[in-house]
Amino acid sequence: MRFLSLARLCLALGAATVAAASLAQGSATPYPTKPITLVVPYPAGGVADQTARLVGQKLQDSLHQPVVVDNRTGAGGMVGARAVARAPADGYTILLGVSGLVLQPLLVQTATVDPFKELAPITLIARLPLLLAVPKSGPPSLEEFVRQAKADPRRFSIGNYGVGTPSHLLGIMLNQQAGMDLPLIAFQGSAPLATNLIGEQVSAGFIDSVTARQFGEKFRFLAVTGTRRLPGLPELRNFRELGYRSFEQDGWLGVLAPAGTPKPIIAKLSSELAKIIATPEVAAKIESMGISPVGSTPEELLTVMRNDADVYGKVIRSANIQLN
């Protein structure tokens, strides 16, 4: 499920490489000269952790310095993010961030990290599209799902993998744009949502592409987020094709550094990571997890973050969602 065209990837690589060339000119101190810590704010074994270890090993080979993965969990990813935000801005402590990094400050008044003020984007590693899934016995299309749900709303519900997650917010958006008021059922994670979808305890649900890859044969998919169709499901239309607005948002994995990290260091890391993600070996391993490799400039990751804050922020405010 690769989203980045060859031409766009070449442009991203070229921009990052040119910027990285200023490292030698703009700093008398070579980088890196000691181990780099890559903080993952989620438990070992998950997709974020696996991705961090994959790219971390390749980055270590490229930079000829150890890259140590440090899992620091808690507070919806804020513990790890805070550790990086408060680390020296020297390129030796970086973060494997996800889309929740942008959502937490919108949902939790006491969130301790502002990703736009306290972190600096480096590269977008991969995207995680979300798919609207129904049980195998469910409606054959989104149009039919909406028609049936409006005709008999008591029979329908939309599941998600947690309050305040993209899965939940997309359910709100679908209700709003389709003129429905279906109950939104929150589960504690993707696996319970998938289990309840399979068992038909919930009528539909927004699941991520990783879960879709694991359980795909047990579902029927009605639409996918993003701006393109999935190579593995070319017949599945995206929400924009079906007339829905602002469903271009995907989940994502990206690398960030403390704010104030010198631009030549950001450029060097961005360039090296983009090269790594573009290699067939790494791209194939990322795809095997059910996510789509990207490899972007820092500016492109910042644009994704701003779009998330804009689109999801409006939904959060309209639905008055706040987490303790």
Secondary structure, DSSP 8 states (H G I E B T S, - for coil): ---S-HHHHHHHHHHHHHHHTHHHHH-SS-S-SS-EEEEESS-TTSHHHHHHHHHHHHHHHHHTS-EEEEE---GGGHHHHHHHHTS-SSSSEEEEEETHHHHHHHH-TT----HHHHEEEEEEEEEE-EEEEEETTS-SSHHHHHHHHHH-GGG--EEESSTTSHHHHHHHHHHHHHT----EEE-SSHHHHHHHHHTTSSSEEEEEHHHHHHHGGGEEEEEE-SSS-BTTBTT--BTTTTT-SS----EEEEEEEETT--HHHHHHHHHHHHHHHHSHHHHHHHHHTT-EE----HHHHHHHHHHHHHHHHHHHHHHT----
